[in-house]
Amino acid sequence: MHEHPCTRTTASPLTPDAVGGLAANIDGSVLTPSDEGFASAAVGFNLRGGHRPALVVAAASAGDVQAAVSFAVAHGMALGVMTTGHQPFPADDGFLLLTMREMRTVEIDSRRHVAKVGAGAVWSDVIGPAQAVGLAPVNGSAPDVGVVGFTLGGGHSPFLGRRHGWAVDRVVSIEAVTADGVLRRVSADSDPDLFWALRGGRSNFGVVTELEIELFPVTSFYGGGIYFEAEHLEAVLRTFPEVVRDAPDDFTCSVAVMNMPPVPEIPEPFRGRALAHVRVVGLGTDQEVEKQIAPFRAIGTGIVDTIGWHPYAACGSVHSDPEHPFPYEERSTLLSELPAKAVDRLAEIARQGAGGPVTILELRHFGGALNHTPENAAPVAAREAAFSVWGVTVGPPEAVAAGYAELDRTMESMSPWSIGRVSTNFAARENSAEDIFGKQDLERLRTLKRRHDPANVFRVNNHNIAPR
């Protein structure tokens, strides 16, 4: 088991009686490596997970979470939490894996513009009921990503983020089980320190069982995507800074260079091609959005163009993130600026064309409310960043290794303009807490970790914050 020397504990044997006693006291299920369904329960969306837990507890209630946490502490086990398992983390073994997929309750309070969301809910679980009453959450690009992990990892919404800020800034209250087994509901008023730590530290400080998040009156957007052929890749990259410069807060845009493999799972006309995917979301009028993206239109006609009015429930179609699990690794960095020299270096990736080792290389812009710092602001790494660069490499081990090496070189080439940190939700497997948080925030987080989890029980499946 991967352990921090300062928090080493001695695990007691997991006897059949002990496991049976836990199973008898919860509503969900308890699985050992010899049980049918154990392997599938321990695997997340990213098939390069590599975890080898000693026990999987599929929680069905907050009481189940309390029982699992108390069991882990009593048996000297580390505890990790997983809902969808999109992010790559260092492989670990011998721990208790707590899965939250069964806790998918969603309650919409239309009067308060608030959603109460269970720990296992994904964004599509929230968007549908919220839209039924004319409201929308500050959600991410993929409807099947877990709400809790996205939000508490400093999630950036390509739909409402520039208008309403980071998803974590829109959390009203958090229900969580801490290392002492106590179920707590915390807010900025009831426990501002723990509320602050959870909003950025994620599962380092407890197991979140429920969130209350703000909703906003949005039912449609003007936007979509334009896919340009390989000959236009560099033009699209060079046009991007022009389009987003001084953009209104109602407008968000990103660009992805995509090297699509020639496999049957990729639909025509994308299979085996290098493409530039321009993603656009506008909350203003269609005329305002079209004026903003006119420089992209001037490049040429895309092979696919979905720009138009869409119901907010169709937000997942803008980025068209994959819906099925696959093996991948990712790298990212945050930039204070995006000068021509930086774009030139990114364009080198585009020149590799189809079959290049990097599957997707994406540029996003921030600004607007994303660069505001509210009172008692959550520890989000990117408040001072203007752009993010993110890349992913997909496929078998040898392909992923080649792509990851190229991504490593790409991110290193961005260092002259980097703020020196990465966003929690886009942190790579080998990133540490020092790569994510500023020095002052990390010091405060470590102090609070000492208070709430001195034995560092919550040290698996996260970028661990060790006690001070």
N, C-alpha and C positions, 0 to 999 in steps of 0.2 A: 504493500500500500504506500502511496506517495504521502509522506508526512512531513510536517515542519518540526525540526528538532526541538523547538521550545515547547511543543504541545504534544509530544509523543505520549500515547496512552497504551495500556495493555488490554487487548481484547480478550474477553472471556469466551469459552467455547459455546458455540450455538448448538445446544442440545435439542433433540426433537421435542422434549417437553417445553423448553423455552420458546421455540418457534410456535408450537401448538398453543401455548398460552397466549402469545401475541395474536395469533389468528382467531382465537376464541373471543378476543376483546375488541375486534374491529368489524366494521360493516363491509369493508372492501376485502381484498384477498392478499395472501402472503405466499410468495413463491420462492423456493430454493432451487439451486442449479439442477436438481434431479426432477423437478416438476415440469410437466408439459406446459408450454407457454412462457417459460422463464426467459428463454433467449429472445423471443420477439418483444417481451415486455421491457427488456433492458436496452433495446435498440431504438435510437431516435431517428429523426429525418436524415441526419448526416450519417451515412453508413460506414464512415471511417471512425466511428465512436470508440470502439475498442475497450469499453468498460467490462470489468469482470466482477460484478458485485457478489457478495456472499448471500444477499437477501434482497428481494424486491417486494415492496409493500405498495400495492395499488390503493391509494386512499380514496374513500368515498365520502368522507366528512371531515370536518375540523377535528372531531374527536379521534378519528383514525390517525390524523397527523400528530396529535398530542401523544397517542399511544406509541407511534413509531419513534418519535423523538425521545421519549422517555426510555424506550427499549434500547435505542442506540447508545444513549448516555450510560445506562446501567451496564451494558456489555462492552463499553469502551470502544465503540465503533464510530468511525466517521460517517457522516450522512450527506448524501447528495440528492438534489431535487431535479426532476425532469418532467416537462409537459410535452413539448413537441420535439425537443432535441435538435434544433437547427444549428446551434453553434458548436464548433469543435473545441473540446477541452482535452487536457492531458489525460491519457488513459489511466485508470486506477483499478484496484482490485480490493476485495475483502471488506467492502463498505456496505452500508444499507442504502439502497436506491429507493427513494420515495417518488412514485409517479402520481401525477395529479390529473390524469386524463379524464377520470370519471366525474370530477367536480366542475361541471360545465354549466352551472346555473347562471342565469342572467335575469336581472330585474331592472326595468326602466321606470324611473320616476320622472314623468314628463313635466310635472309642475316645477321640480327643482332642477331639471335638465341634468340629471345624474343617472349613471348606470351602476348597479351593484353587480360585480362580476366575479364568479367563482374562479378558483386558481387554475382549473383545467380548460377554461374557455379560450377559444381562438377568436380572431377578429370577426369572422363571418357570423359567429354566434351573437355578437353584439350589434353588428351593422344592421342586420335584418329587423330585429325588434325596435331598434332606435329609429330606423327609417319609417317604420309604421306610424310613428308619432312626429315625423318631420325633423328628426335630430340625427347627428352624426358624431362619432368619437374621433379623437386625434389618433387615427390608426396608421399602420404602416402600409407598405406596398403589397404585401402578401396576406390574403384573407385567412390563410391556414396557420399563421404564426400565433403563438400563445400571447394573450394579452398581458399577463403578469411579467413574463420575461422581457418582452418588448418594452413595456412601459418603464419598469424599474431599471432597465439597462440604458436609459436615456434615449428611447426610441424617437426617431425623426420621421415625421409624417410628410410624405410628398404631396399631401392634399391640403391639410390644415396647419402644418407646422409653421410656415412663415407668417401666418396670421395669428395663430394662438400659442406658438412656442412649442417646447418639448413636451411629449406626452406625460412625462413625469411631473411637469409643472401643473398638470391638470388633475392630479390625484387629490381627492378630498379626504379620504381616510384609508387605512390599511389594517386588515385583520391578519395577525401572524402568530405563530407559535414560536416562542423563543427557546433557548437551550434548557431552561428550567422546566419545560413542559407546559408553561402557562400560555393560554390563548389570550392575546391582547388586541384591542382595537385602539390604534394610535392615530393621531392627527397633529396638525401644527399647534393645536391648543392643548391637547391632553398629554402628549409626550413629544415635544418638538425635536429632541435629540435623536430618539429612535426613528421617528418619522423621517428625519433628514437622512439618516444612515441607510434605511431601507430603500429610499429613493435614489439609487445609484449603486449601493452595495449589494443589492439583490439578495440572493440566498446566503450571503455571508453572515447575516444577523438574525436569521430565523426563516421559517417556512411560511410564506404568505399563503393564506387560504382564501382571501377575498380582497378585492379592491373596490373602492367607490371612485368613479372617474366622472369628470364633467363631460357634457355633451353640448353640441352647438347646432343651431338651426340652419342646416345645409342639406339640400335634397338632390342637387345636381351639380355638374361641372361641365365646362367646355374644355375638352382636351382629348388625350389619347396618345397614339404613337405614330411615328413615321419611320419606316425602315428604308435606309439608303443602301445602295450597292457599294461594293468595295472601292470603286473608283472615287467615291465621295467621302471616304472615311476621314481623310485629313482635313478636308474643307469643313466637315461637320464639327470636328474638334476645334478648329480655329474660329468657327463662328460662335461656338458656345459662350465664350466670355462676353462677346458683343451682345448676345441676346439677354443674358442675365444681368448685365451691368445696369444698375439703377432700376431694376424691375420692381413693380409694385408688389406689396406683400400678398396680394391675391393671386400671384403668379408663381409657379414652381416649375423648374425644368431640370432634367438630367440627361446625360448622354452615355450610352454604353456601346463600346466596341465589342462585337460578338464574333467569335470564331466558332462556328457551329460544326460539330463533327458530322461525317457522312454516315449516320446510323438511322435505321428505320424509325426510331422513336422521335426523331426531329421531323416535323411536317414540311412538306413543300410549301412555299418556295425557299425555305430557310436552310434546308439540309445541305451540309457540306459547303457552306458559303461564309464569307466574311461580310459582316454588315455593321452599319452604324444605326443604333436605335435611339431616336430622339423621343423622350417622354415629356409630356406637357400636361399640366393641370392649371386651369384658370377658374377662379370663382367670380370673375367679372363677366362682362358681356363678350359675345363671340367676336365683335369688332375689336375690342381691346386686346384679346388674346391673339387674333390674327395679325394685328399690327406688331405685337411683340415678337412673333415667330416669323415675320416676313423675311429676315435674313436666311433662315433655314429654307423657306419656300424658294428663295432665289437660287439655291444650290442646284435644284432640279426636282424631278418627280420621284417620289419614293416607290418601291415595288409594292409596299402596303402602306396605306394611310388611313388611320382610324380617328383622325381629329374630327370632333363634332360634339354635340350635346349628348351627355350620358347621365342616366340616373346614378346617384351616388353609390347605390348598391353594386354598380358595375366597376367600382374603383380598381378591383384586382386586374382588370384587363389592360390598364395603362402600362404597367411594368411586365405583365404576363410572366410572373415568377413561376418556376416549375412546381407542379403539384405533387409529384411522386418522389419518394426518398432516393438519394443517390450519394456516392462517395465524393467528397470535395474538401479542399482546404482554401482558406482565404487570407488575404493580407489587406491592410488599409493604412492610411495616414490622414491627418488633418492639416489643411493648408491655411496660412494667413492671407495668401494672395495666389493668383494664378497668372503670372506674367507669360509673355510669349515664349520665353526659354523653357518654362515648365511644359507648355503645350507642345513645343517641339519634341521634348523628350517622350511625352506620352504618344506622340504621333509615330514614334519608332515602333511601338507595339503594333499600331494599325498597319504598318507596311509589311508585316509578316504574312498577312492574308490568312485565308482559310487553312486550317491545319496547324496554326500556331499553338504553342504550349499553354498560353493563357486563354481560358474559355471566354471570360467576360472581364472587361476593364471599364469601370464606371466613374463618371464625374458627377458630383452633386453640388449644388450651391445652397448656402444657408442664408444668413441675413434675416431682416425683419425681426419678428418676435424671437427667433432662435438665438439672436445675439443679445437679448435682454437678460438682465440678472434680477429676478424678483427678490423680495425679502425672503430670507432663509432659503435661498435657492438651493435646489438639490445639486449634488456634485456631478454635474454633467461636463464631460471633458471639452465639448466643442463650442461652448458659449462664445469664445473668442475666435473661432475658426470661420473662415469665409467659404471654404470648399472642403469636400472630402474626395479622396481617391480610394477606390476599393476594387479589388480584383479577386477572381475565383478561378481555380483550376479543377476540372472535373474528369473523372475516369478511373482507369485501373491504376495501381500503385506507381508504375513507371511513368505514366503520363502526368499524374499528379506531381510526382517529384520534379519532373522537368518544368512544369508550369509554375511550381512553387519557387524554384530557383530563379525563374524569370521575374516573378512577382517581387521577390526579395530585392532583385536589382532595380526594379522599377521604383519601389518605395524608397530605396536608398537614394535614387536619383532625384527624388522630390525633397530631400532633406534641406536644401537651401531655403525652401519656402514653408517647411513643416513647422507646426507649433510644438512638435516633440512629443505628442501624445496621440492615442487612438481612442475611438469611441468604444464604449463597453460592448455594444451589440455587434460591432464589426472587429472586435479584437481577435487575433489569431490564437491558435493553440498554445504557442510558446510565449505569448505576451503575459506580463505580470501586472499586478496592481500599480506598480511604479510607472508602467507605460500608459496607464489609463487616467490616473488622478493626479492633480497638482499636488505639490509638496504639502501645502497647508491643509488641503482637504484630506489627504491620505493620513496625515498625523492625527487629525480629529477622528477619522474613521477607525484607526488603530486603537485610539483611546476608548472609543465606544465599543469596539470589539472586545476589549479587555473587560468591560463592564457586563456585556450581554452574553458573550461566548468565550470565556477565558480559556477553556480547553480546546478551542477551535474545532468544535464538533462539525460545524458547517464548512468543511474545507474541500469538498469534492464537487466536481461539475460546476465550478465557478473560477473566476480569477481571484484567487484567495487573498483576503486581507487578514494577515496574521495579527494577533493581539500585540499591542505596544509593549 
